C-alpha cells in the first residue's frame, strides 16, 4: 500500500505544485489504483509516474470545486483510448454525475468501459468487500465537501508451516483445514488443533484523506487511529481568521486534528503558491509544534504505508 501525491497545490496550478490529486496504490493488495480528486492536469502528472490509467478502478471526489475535478473528463477519456475496458466507479457529492455526463456528451466522447456513479452517503460504508471498507463524512467548506476513511480489513494469521513439518504433517489439503482453525486427526491417531498453528491476525491499515475544510469534529472522527492522515494546510498558523473566512485550515488546525484523532502520521497538502522553498518548510515546522510526526508533501512524493507490526519491529 502506497500513497503518491500527483498534485499538492491549492486553487490554481503553479510551477512547482499542480492542483489536487492523490493516488492510493493497492497493486499488491488488489492490482488496482484508487484516485482521490482529479484536478486539471492530473493525467499529465500521471505520465511522469508508473501509474497506468487502466489500473485506476475507483475515483473518490471530495468536492466539486474546479481544482479538484477539472481533470476528470480528460482522464476518463484517455483511460478508454489507452485500452481500459474494466468498469470505473466514481464516488462524489451530488452533481458529479451530471458534470461528467455533460462534459462527455458535449464532446461526443465514447468510452470502451462502463461508468458507475455512487453519490455519497454518511450513514453506511460507501464501499465494502472482503479487503476494504470506505466511509465518508461531510466536512465544513461552504460547498459540500467530504473526507474519506479507507479501512483495510485485518489479515488472517499465517499458518506456521515449519512447525507442522517438524511434526511430520505432510503438506496438502490438511493444511487448508488447519489454516481455518479446524481440528484434524492424523492416520497415526494424533489430534491436531489448527488454532494452535495459526499466528495472530495482522491489523489492517487505515488511511484518511480529507477534502478542503475548516477544522471540524468530523475530521477527527474520520481520522481516529489512522496510520496516515492527509489534511489540507492552505494557511500558516497566524492566518486563522483568513482560513476561517475562506473555509480552509491552518497548519496548527491540521495538526490539532491529527493529535485529537491519535493518528500515527500527518501529511500536509493543498499548499498555497505563496509558500515556496523555505516558506513551505516553515509550514511543516509549525505543524510539528503541535504534532511531531508531520510531513509537508511535494508533487510526486510517495509514502509507503507499512503494517504497524512491521513498523514497530
BAKOL-769493 format. One line per field, with one value per residue (C-alpha): residue number from 1; residue in one letter; chain; x, y, z. Coordinates in pm, 1 decimal. Last residue first. Example, Ala and Ser with C-alpha at 12.3 -4.5 7.8 and 13.67 -1.06 7.14 Angstrom:
REM residues 2
selo <- c(2 | 1)
tike <- c(S | A)
keke <- c(A | A)
east <- c(1367.0 | 1230.0)
north <- c(-106.0 | -450.0)
up <- c(714.0 | 780.0)
***
This chain:
REM residues 313
selo <- c(313 | 312 | 311 | 310 | 309 | 308 | 307 | 306 | 305 | 304 | 303 | 302 | 301 | 300 | 299 | 298 | 297 | 296 | 295 | 294 | 293 | 292 | 291 | 290 | 289 | 288 | 287 | 286 | 285 | 284 | 283 | 282 | 281 | 280 | 279 | 278 | 277 | 276 | 275 | 274 | 273 | 272 | 271 | 270 | 269 | 268 | 267 | 266 | 265 | 264 | 263 | 262 | 261 | 260 | 259 | 258 | 257 | 256 | 255 | 254 | 253 | 252 | 251 | 250 | 249 | 248 | 247 | 246 | 245 | 244 | 243 | 242 | 241 | 240 | 239 | 238 | 237 | 236 | 235 | 234 | 233 | 232 | 231 | 230 | 229 | 228 | 227 | 226 | 225 | 224 | 223 | 222 | 221 | 220 | 219 | 218 | 217 | 216 | 215 | 214 | 213 | 212 | 211 | 210 | 209 | 208 | 207 | 206 | 205 | 204 | 203 | 202 | 201 | 200 | 199 | 198 | 197 | 196 | 195 | 194 | 193 | 192 | 191 | 190 | 189 | 188 | 187 | 186 | 185 | 184 | 183 | 182 | 181 | 180 | 179 | 178 | 177 | 176 | 175 | 174 | 173 | 172 | 171 | 170 | 169 | 168 | 167 | 166 | 165 | 164 | 163 | 162 | 161 | 160 | 159 | 158 | 157 | 156 | 155 | 154 | 153 | 152 | 151 | 150 | 149 | 148 | 147 | 146 | 145 | 144 | 143 | 142 | 141 | 140 | 139 | 138 | 137 | 136 | 135 | 134 | 133 | 132 | 131 | 130 | 129 | 128 | 127 | 126 | 125 | 124 | 123 | 122 | 121 | 120 | 119 | 118 | 117 | 116 | 115 | 114 | 113 | 112 | 111 | 110 | 109 | 108 | 107 | 106 | 105 | 104 | 103 | 102 | 101 | 100 | 99 | 98 | 97 | 96 | 95 | 94 | 93 | 92 | 91 | 90 | 89 | 88 | 87 | 86 | 85 | 84 | 83 | 82 | 81 | 80 | 79 | 78 | 77 | 76 | 75 | 74 | 73 | 72 | 71 | 70 | 69 | 68 | 67 | 66 | 65 | 64 | 63 | 62 | 61 | 60 | 59 | 58 | 57 | 56 | 55 | 54 | 53 | 52 | 51 | 50 | 49 | 48 | 47 | 46 | 45 | 44 | 43 | 42 | 41 | 40 | 39 | 38 | 37 | 36 | 35 | 34 | 33 | 32 | 31 | 30 | 29 | 28 | 27 | 26 | 25 | 24 | 23 | 22 | 21 | 20 | 19 | 18 | 17 | 16 | 15 | 14 | 13 | 12 | 11 | 10 | 9 | 8 | 7 | 6 | 5 | 4 | 3 | 2 | 1)
tike <- c(X | X | X | X | X | X | X | X | X | X | X | X | X | X | X | X | X | X | X | X | X | X | X | X | X | X | X | X | X | X | X | X | X | X | X | X | X | X | X | X | X | X | X | X | X | X | X | X | X | X | X | X | X | X | X | X | X | X | X | X | X | X | X | X | X | X | X | X | X | X | X | X | X | X | X | X | X | X | X | X | X | X | X | X | X | X | X | X | X | X | X | X | X | X | X | X | X | X | X | X | X | X | X | X | X | X | X | X | X | X | X | X | X | X | X | X | X | X | X | X | X | X | X | X | X | X | X | X | X | X | X | X | X | X | X | X | X | X | X | X | X | X | X | X | X | X | X | X | X | X | X | X | X | X | X | X | X | X | X | X | X | X | X | X | X | X | X | X | X | X | X | X | X | X | X | X | X | X | X | X | X | X | X | X | X | X | X | X | X | X | X | X | X | X | X | X | X | X | X | X | X | X | X | X | X | X | X | X | X | X | X | X | X | X | X | X | X | X | X | X | X | X | X | X | X | X | X | X | X | X | X | X | X | X | X | X | X | X | X | X | X | X | X | X | X | X | X | X | X | X | X | X | X | X | X | X | X | X | X | X | X | X | X | X | X | X | X | X | X | X | X | X | X | X | X | X | X | X | X | X | X | X | X | X | X | X | X | X | X | X | X | X | X | X | X | X | X | X | X | X | X | X | X | X | X | X | X | X | X | X | X | X | X)
keke <- c(A | A | A | A | A | A | A | A | A | A | A | A | A | A | A | A | A | A | A | A | A | A | A | A | A | A | A | A | A | A | A | A | A | A | A | A | A | A | A | A | A | A | A | A | A | A | A | A | A | A | A | A | A | A | A | A | A | A | A | A | A | A | A | A | A | A | A | A | A | A | A | A | A | A | A | A | A | A | A | A | A | A | A | A | A | A | A | A | A | A | A | A | A | A | A | A | A | A | A | A | A | A | A | A | A | A | A | A | A | A | A | A | A | A | A | A | A | A | A | A | A | A | A | A | A | A | A | A | A | A | A | A | A | A | A | A | A | A | A | A | A | A | A | A | A | A | A | A | A | A | A | A | A | A | A | A | A | A | A | A | A | A | A | A | A | A | A | A | A | A | A | A | A | A | A | A | A | A | A | A | A | A | A | A | A | A | A | A | A | A | A | A | A | A | A | A | A | A | A | A | A | A | A | A | A | A | A | A | A | A | A | A | A | A | A | A | A | A | A | A | A | A | A | A | A | A | A | A | A | A | A | A | A | A | A | A | A | A | A | A | A | A | A | A | A | A | A | A | A | A | A | A | A | A | A | A | A | A | A | A | A | A | A | A | A | A | A | A | A | A | A | A | A | A | A | A | A | A | A | A | A | A | A | A | A | A | A | A | A | A | A | A | A | A | A | A | A | A | A | A | A | A | A | A | A | A | A | A | A | A | A | A | A)
east <- c(964.0 | 734.0 | 696.9 | 638.6 | 370.4 | 202.9 | 168.8 | 361.7 | 225.0 | 480.1 | 471.4 | 542.4 | 621.8 | 528.9 | 425.2 | 550.5 | 417.2 | 464.1 | 549.1 | 417.5 | 518.2 | 561.4 | 201.6 | 157.5 | 491.6 | 529.4 | 254.6 | 461.4 | 773.3 | 589.7 | 458.8 | 813.3 | 922.0 | 685.9 | 843.1 | 1186.7 | 1104.7 | 782.8 | 468.9 | 255.9 | 156.9 | -80.8 | -35.1 | -320.2 | -116.8 | 6.4 | 74.8 | 13.5 | 134.4 | 18.2 | -328.3 | -439.7 | -758.6 | -700.3 | -337.2 | -411.8 | -694.2 | -467.4 | -201.8 | -446.9 | -550.3 | -188.3 | -102.2 | -406.7 | -736.7 | -982.3 | -1335.0 | -1221.3 | -1326.2 | -1197.9 | -857.6 | -836.3 | -907.1 | -659.7 | -377.7 | -104.0 | -63.5 | 2.5 | -269.7 | -375.2 | -289.1 | -510.4 | -506.4 | -387.8 | -399.5 | -198.0 | -197.4 | -539.5 | -634.4 | -935.9 | -904.5 | -1270.6 | -1394.3 | -1134.3 | -1234.0 | -1599.9 | -1527.7 | -1433.5 | -1128.4 | -1222.0 | -1230.6 | -1089.1 | -1119.3 | -983.1 | -791.7 | -783.9 | -580.3 | -627.3 | -415.0 | -528.9 | -408.6 | -232.0 | -412.3 | -204.1 | -26.7 | -203.9 | -64.8 | -251.1 | -579.4 | -537.9 | -588.9 | -402.3 | -517.7 | -269.8 | -407.7 | -132.4 | -360.2 | -390.5 | -695.8 | -790.9 | -911.4 | -1018.1 | -864.9 | -921.4 | -547.7 | -568.6 | -826.0 | -613.4 | -305.1 | -488.9 | -544.0 | -171.8 | 160.4 | 265.0 | 249.6 | 582.6 | 569.4 | 860.7 | 666.0 | 377.3 | 613.1 | 761.6 | 414.9 | 302.2 | -20.2 | -39.7 | -282.5 | -582.7 | -534.5 | -747.2 | -970.8 | -820.2 | -1010.2 | -1020.6 | -1165.1 | -1275.6 | -1345.6 | -1625.7 | -1702.6 | -2044.9 | -1976.9 | -1912.0 | -1611.0 | -1703.3 | -1671.5 | -1925.9 | -1843.1 | -1723.5 | -1650.1 | -1459.3 | -1433.0 | -1157.0 | -1049.0 | -1357.3 | -1573.2 | -1705.9 | -1787.2 | -1994.4 | -1983.8 | -2301.6 | -2478.7 | -2273.7 | -2389.1 | -2203.3 | -2346.9 | -2203.9 | -2160.0 | -2073.7 | -1901.2 | -1894.3 | -1596.2 | -1493.3 | -1599.1 | -1744.7 | -1677.5 | -1918.4 | -1750.1 | -2089.3 | -2178.4 | -1851.9 | -1867.7 | -2243.9 | -2203.5 | -1911.2 | -2078.3 | -2414.4 | -2254.1 | -2056.9 | -2364.3 | -2443.6 | -2118.6 | -1865.5 | -1775.1 | -1674.6 | -1651.2 | -1470.7 | -1565.5 | -1292.7 | -1209.0 | -910.8 | -716.0 | -535.4 | -812.6 | -1060.1 | -838.0 | -774.7 | -1144.8 | -1178.9 | -857.2 | -975.5 | -1320.3 | -1178.2 | -903.8 | -1135.4 | -1246.7 | -1044.6 | -917.5 | -1265.0 | -1452.3 | -1688.1 | -1598.5 | -1407.8 | -1408.2 | -1319.3 | -1208.4 | -1216.9 | -1062.7 | -748.5 | -538.7 | -640.0 | -481.3 | -137.6 | 64.9 | 444.0 | 478.6 | 552.7 | 256.5 | 34.5 | 118.3 | -11.1 | -325.1 | -373.6 | -353.8 | -665.1 | -757.9 | -855.2 | -962.5 | -866.0 | -759.0 | -769.5 | -515.0 | -562.0 | -378.1 | -579.2 | -344.1 | -7.6 | -120.1 | -314.3 | -170.2 | -363.0 | -321.3 | -365.3 | -486.4 | -505.2 | -370.6 | -18.0 | 271.2 | 608.7 | 509.9 | 162.5 | -181.5 | -476.8 | -668.8 | -423.9 | -122.4 | -28.8 | -81.6 | 13.7 | 82.2 | 157.3 | 25.0 | 141.7 | 0.0)
north <- c(-446.8 | -149.3 | -62.2 | -425.1 | -473.1 | -148.4 | -269.3 | -45.0 | 251.7 | 354.4 | 727.1 | 864.8 | 1226.8 | 1305.7 | 1668.0 | 1781.0 | 1687.0 | 1855.7 | 1596.9 | 1572.0 | 1328.3 | 1596.9 | 1709.4 | 2051.9 | 2225.1 | 1986.4 | 2177.7 | 2496.8 | 2313.6 | 2182.3 | 2527.9 | 2662.1 | 2408.2 | 2577.8 | 2917.1 | 2767.1 | 2676.7 | 2846.6 | 2934.6 | 3183.1 | 2901.8 | 2783.9 | 2427.6 | 2180.2 | 1911.2 | 1818.8 | 1457.6 | 1362.7 | 1034.8 | 798.2 | 943.1 | 992.5 | 1166.2 | 1463.6 | 1489.1 | 1460.4 | 1716.8 | 1952.0 | 1918.9 | 2031.0 | 2326.2 | 2420.5 | 2426.5 | 2636.8 | 2522.1 | 2631.2 | 2772.1 | 3102.9 | 3318.8 | 3061.6 | 3039.3 | 3418.8 | 3433.7 | 3153.2 | 3323.0 | 3312.4 | 2931.8 | 2929.2 | 2885.2 | 2625.8 | 2323.2 | 2041.1 | 1710.7 | 1362.1 | 1138.6 | 816.7 | 520.1 | 633.7 | 593.7 | 826.8 | 1022.0 | 1008.8 | 1112.8 | 1388.6 | 1534.0 | 1507.7 | 1740.0 | 2029.9 | 2241.2 | 2431.5 | 2216.4 | 2113.5 | 1738.4 | 1484.3 | 1165.1 | 909.0 | 588.7 | 292.9 | -23.4 | -374.8 | -545.1 | -875.6 | -1169.1 | -1379.0 | -1691.4 | -2014.6 | -2342.0 | -2382.0 | -2284.3 | -2578.9 | -2828.3 | -3151.6 | -3492.4 | -3778.7 | -4121.3 | -4231.6 | -4161.1 | -3798.6 | -3642.6 | -3285.6 | -2984.6 | -2682.4 | -2336.6 | -2240.9 | -2272.9 | -2624.0 | -2719.6 | -2582.2 | -2755.5 | -3088.0 | -3049.9 | -3088.4 | -3054.5 | -3351.2 | -3344.9 | -3473.1 | -3275.0 | -3061.7 | -3001.4 | -2857.6 | -2623.7 | -2502.1 | -2439.6 | -2191.9 | -2092.0 | -1714.8 | -1507.5 | -1361.8 | -1010.3 | -741.3 | -538.2 | -233.4 | 80.6 | 379.2 | 687.2 | 954.9 | 1323.2 | 1522.4 | 1870.0 | 2019.1 | 2385.5 | 2618.2 | 2409.6 | 2231.0 | 1850.0 | 1582.3 | 1225.7 | 924.2 | 556.8 | 309.1 | -62.3 | -288.9 | -649.3 | -873.2 | -602.0 | -262.3 | 67.8 | 369.3 | 234.6 | 340.6 | 652.9 | 925.3 | 858.9 | 989.0 | 950.3 | 648.8 | 675.0 | 375.5 | 426.6 | 143.5 | 74.1 | 148.1 | 512.6 | 740.9 | 1113.9 | 1336.1 | 1647.7 | 1778.6 | 1435.3 | 1372.2 | 1705.4 | 1675.8 | 1321.1 | 1420.5 | 1721.6 | 1543.9 | 1250.7 | 1479.8 | 1684.1 | 1525.1 | 1464.7 | 1204.5 | 845.7 | 740.9 | 371.7 | 270.5 | -56.3 | -253.2 | -185.1 | 49.8 | 23.0 | 355.7 | 540.6 | 448.6 | 571.3 | 881.9 | 973.4 | 932.2 | 1128.2 | 1412.6 | 1436.2 | 1423.9 | 1686.7 | 1976.1 | 1795.9 | 1904.7 | 2247.8 | 2313.2 | 2297.5 | 1999.1 | 1828.0 | 1528.1 | 1319.2 | 949.9 | 777.4 | 398.1 | 134.5 | 310.3 | 31.8 | 140.5 | 478.4 | 316.6 | 458.1 | 438.6 | 814.8 | 1116.0 | 1037.8 | 1054.7 | 1423.8 | 1485.8 | 1292.1 | 1518.6 | 1835.5 | 1998.8 | 1847.8 | 1486.7 | 1408.0 | 1088.5 | 814.2 | 443.6 | 221.4 | -152.5 | -483.1 | -587.5 | -587.8 | -575.7 | -301.6 | -101.9 | 237.1 | 522.9 | 807.0 | 1168.6 | 1462.7 | 1832.6 | 2113.3 | 2110.2 | 2230.8 | 2366.2 | 2584.9 | 2656.2 | 2517.7 | 2703.2 | 2675.5 | 2498.0 | 2284.8 | 1927.4 | 1744.1 | 1388.9 | 1276.1 | 904.5 | 693.9 | 333.0 | 0.0)
up <- c(1473.5 | 1536.4 | 1168.1 | 1070.9 | 1339.0 | 1234.0 | 876.8 | 642.9 | 445.1 | 181.7 | 107.0 | -238.2 | -325.5 | -687.2 | -614.1 | -274.9 | 69.1 | 405.1 | 668.7 | 1025.5 | 1300.4 | 1566.1 | 1609.7 | 1773.6 | 1711.0 | 1416.8 | 1236.6 | 1250.4 | 1133.7 | 826.3 | 742.1 | 778.7 | 517.4 | 272.5 | 345.7 | 292.8 | -66.5 | -179.3 | 16.9 | -175.3 | -414.4 | -140.2 | -17.3 | -64.4 | 118.8 | 467.5 | 564.3 | 928.3 | 1079.8 | 1353.5 | 1408.9 | 1766.7 | 1645.8 | 1877.0 | 1765.8 | 1394.6 | 1420.1 | 1616.8 | 1346.3 | 1077.4 | 1295.8 | 1362.2 | 991.9 | 911.5 | 766.4 | 495.1 | 472.6 | 315.3 | 612.5 | 861.3 | 693.3 | 688.3 | 1062.2 | 1134.3 | 943.3 | 1207.6 | 1192.0 | 818.5 | 556.9 | 297.5 | 508.2 | 378.6 | 565.1 | 472.5 | 780.7 | 770.3 | 1011.2 | 1126.9 | 1493.3 | 1450.6 | 1125.3 | 1020.3 | 1364.6 | 1392.6 | 1056.4 | 1158.6 | 1452.8 | 1223.7 | 1142.4 | 827.5 | 521.2 | 185.1 | 136.0 | 380.8 | 313.0 | 594.8 | 557.1 | 791.5 | 785.2 | 871.0 | 1188.8 | 1125.7 | 1287.2 | 1524.7 | 1401.2 | 1313.9 | 1448.7 | 1777.9 | 1614.8 | 1377.2 | 1657.5 | 1579.1 | 1702.9 | 1676.2 | 1584.1 | 1345.6 | 1049.5 | 1159.3 | 1322.2 | 1235.2 | 1434.6 | 1230.8 | 1264.1 | 900.4 | 832.8 | 981.8 | 720.9 | 439.1 | 573.7 | 569.0 | 193.9 | 127.3 | 301.2 | 511.8 | 893.7 | 1025.1 | 1349.3 | 1231.8 | 910.8 | 1112.8 | 1297.5 | 968.4 | 820.8 | 1084.0 | 905.5 | 875.4 | 1079.9 | 899.7 | 767.4 | 929.9 | 699.5 | 534.0 | 629.3 | 393.3 | 565.8 | 319.9 | 378.3 | 222.7 | 92.4 | 22.4 | -64.7 | 229.7 | 330.7 | 653.5 | 632.5 | 543.1 | 637.5 | 441.8 | 495.4 | 279.5 | 359.4 | 236.6 | 178.0 | 175.5 | 17.8 | 123.3 | -43.7 | 59.5 | 414.1 | 595.1 | 723.6 | 554.4 | 198.1 | -108.0 | -455.5 | -635.6 | -1011.4 | -1230.6 | -1564.1 | -1818.3 | -2047.4 | -2405.3 | -2371.4 | -2637.3 | -2615.7 | -2807.6 | -2659.7 | -2542.7 | -2404.6 | -2221.8 | -2038.9 | -1972.3 | -1839.0 | -1617.0 | -1457.2 | -1418.3 | -1237.8 | -1005.3 | -913.1 | -577.3 | -395.3 | -507.3 | -584.8 | -935.9 | -1021.9 | -1341.1 | -1510.6 | -1692.1 | -2057.9 | -2038.7 | -2361.7 | -2371.0 | -2557.9 | -2281.6 | -1998.6 | -2207.0 | -2197.1 | -1821.0 | -1770.3 | -1990.8 | -1833.3 | -1477.0 | -1484.2 | -1390.1 | -1071.8 | -764.1 | -871.7 | -1013.2 | -683.4 | -678.9 | -354.3 | -213.9 | -532.2 | -499.5 | -819.8 | -836.8 | -1061.6 | -1185.2 | -1338.7 | -1690.4 | -1618.5 | -1570.1 | -1281.1 | -1320.4 | -1278.2 | -1501.4 | -1727.2 | -1416.7 | -1381.0 | -1732.5 | -1639.2 | -1338.5 | -1548.3 | -1400.9 | -1065.2 | -1010.7 | -657.7 | -474.0 | -714.0 | -630.2 | -803.8 | -859.4 | -855.3 | -544.9 | -241.6 | -414.8 | -655.4 | -398.5 | -491.8 | -334.8 | -583.5 | -474.0 | -680.8 | -603.3 | -818.1 | -957.5 | -745.8 | -856.8 | -1148.3 | -1012.0 | -1096.9 | -941.9 | -614.5 | -385.6 | -468.3 | -378.8 | -707.1 | -802.5 | -446.1 | -428.4 | -142.0 | -108.8 | 0.0)
***
